[in-house]
Amino acid sequence: MAPKIAIVYYSTYGHVRKLAEAEKHGIEKAGGTADIFQIPETLSKEVLAKMHAPGPAADVPVLSDPATLEAYDGFLLGIPTRYGNFPAQWRAWWDQTGKQWQSGGFYGKLAGLFISTASLGGGQESTALAAMSTLAHHGIIYVPFGYAKAFGTLTDLSEVHGGGPWGAGSFAAADGSRQPSEKEISIAEIQGAEFYKTVAKFASGSA
Ligand SMILES: Cc1cc2nc3c(=O)[nH]c(=O)nc-3n(C[C@H](O)[C@H](O)[C@H](O)COP(=O)(O)O)c2cc1C
């Protein structure tokens, strides 16, 4: 049976959403499918307006009930860094998963990460490391991206790019003006494809 993959993201300004779409594209190129969800917004319209943020995307389902994810074999989680960690929107969502923590609703499922920061050194690695504790508590198996499948791109220093062995990534710039580059999109696509292949192996019992 084809593995069920959910791509779940939060995005204030759209950068992580773009990476989410690239992850999906990669999964489709590898022969799979994925459903994209967004994490509920916790900020008021007034605060979002002060942040010059457009608010939640109208065309992406909101993952209000964490139990929805129990039907999936793997999750790709998209995180825009806040001080090197999950944003509060993501934390508020995880804080509603006590039932799955206790019952094992997410136990043994696979997860990969992709992360956006404003700048280099802004916390792509620390955000991934911070996420490990949440994954461990749920018994979710973290699937690192590694280097092997995108070695030339990941190690290319001819231009600034996000992403690394922890997962795809993008730099948004301090004012959000930079969009995910071609390289960053290609890394996210490769991660999507490789994550799909790994989940397929697990779901078929051949891993
Ligand atoms: C309160 C706040 C804290 C942030 N903390 C960091 C940070 O620690 N490091 C960093 O590089 N960027 C930081 N950023 C920038 C965000 O990571 C950036 O806006 C985001 O990755 C853009 O992705 P999005 O358009 O999908 O929301 C912060 C932004 C906000 C609003």
Ligand as a Chemical Component Dictionary entry (heavy atoms), coordinates in Angstrom:
data_LIG
# 
_chem_comp.id                   LIG 
_chem_comp.type                 NON-POLYMER 
_chem_comp.pdbx_formal_charge   0 
_chem_comp.three_letter_code    LIG 
# 
loop_
_chem_comp_atom.comp_id 
_chem_comp_atom.atom_id 
_chem_comp_atom.alt_atom_id 
_chem_comp_atom.type_symbol 
_chem_comp_atom.charge 
_chem_comp_atom.model_Cartn_x 
_chem_comp_atom.model_Cartn_y 
_chem_comp_atom.model_Cartn_z 
_chem_comp_atom.pdbx_ordinal 
LIG C1  C1  C 0 9.658  36.629 17.107 1  
LIG C2  C2  C 0 10.564 36.167 16.018 2  
LIG C3  C3  C 0 11.741 35.490 16.359 3  
LIG C4  C4  C 0 12.611 35.086 15.354 4  
LIG N1  N1  N 0 13.761 34.441 15.704 5  
LIG C5  C5  C 0 14.669 34.140 14.737 6  
LIG C6  C6  C 0 15.913 33.521 15.068 7  
LIG O1  O1  O 0 16.193 33.168 16.215 8  
LIG N2  N2  N 0 16.806 33.306 14.080 9  
LIG C7  C7  C 0 16.554 33.664 12.780 10 
LIG O2  O2  O 0 17.419 33.480 11.925 11 
LIG N3  N3  N 0 15.355 34.181 12.431 12 
LIG C8  C8  C 0 14.409 34.424 13.375 13 
LIG N4  N4  N 0 13.209 34.966 13.017 14 
LIG C9  C9  C 0 12.879 35.122 11.586 15 
LIG C10 C10 C 0 11.969 33.979 11.132 16 
LIG O3  O3  O 0 12.584 32.735 11.309 17 
LIG C11 C11 C 0 11.575 34.182 9.671  18 
LIG O4  O4  O 0 10.704 35.304 9.627  19 
LIG C12 C12 C 0 10.904 32.951 9.096  20 
LIG O5  O5  O 0 11.815 31.909 8.989  21 
LIG C13 C13 C 0 10.292 33.223 7.735  22 
LIG O6  O6  O 0 9.549  32.088 7.378  23 
LIG P1  P1  P 0 7.981  32.218 7.084  24 
LIG O7  O7  O 0 7.812  33.239 6.003  25 
LIG O8  O8  O 0 7.565  30.864 6.596  26 
LIG O9  O9  O 0 7.280  32.583 8.341  27 
LIG C14 C14 C 0 12.299 35.342 13.997 28 
LIG C15 C15 C 0 11.105 35.995 13.671 29 
LIG C16 C16 C 0 10.228 36.394 14.668 30 
LIG C17 C17 C 0 8.948  37.071 14.287 31 
# 
loop_
_chem_comp_bond.comp_id 
_chem_comp_bond.atom_id_1 
_chem_comp_bond.atom_id_2 
_chem_comp_bond.value_order 
_chem_comp_bond.pdbx_ordinal 
LIG C1  C2  SING 1  
LIG C2  C3  SING 2  
LIG C2  C16 DOUB 3  
LIG C3  C4  DOUB 4  
LIG C4  N1  SING 5  
LIG C4  C14 SING 6  
LIG N1  C5  DOUB 7  
LIG C5  C6  SING 8  
LIG C5  C8  SING 9  
LIG C6  O1  DOUB 10 
LIG C6  N2  SING 11 
LIG N2  C7  SING 12 
LIG C7  O2  DOUB 13 
LIG C7  N3  SING 14 
LIG N3  C8  DOUB 15 
LIG C8  N4  SING 16 
LIG N4  C9  SING 17 
LIG N4  C14 SING 18 
LIG C9  C10 SING 19 
LIG C10 O3  SING 20 
LIG C10 C11 SING 21 
LIG C11 O4  SING 22 
LIG C11 C12 SING 23 
LIG C12 O5  SING 24 
LIG C12 C13 SING 25 
LIG C13 O6  SING 26 
LIG O6  P1  SING 27 
LIG P1  O7  DOUB 28 
LIG P1  O8  SING 29 
LIG P1  O9  SING 30 
LIG C14 C15 DOUB 31 
LIG C15 C16 SING 32 
LIG C16 C17 SING 33 
# 
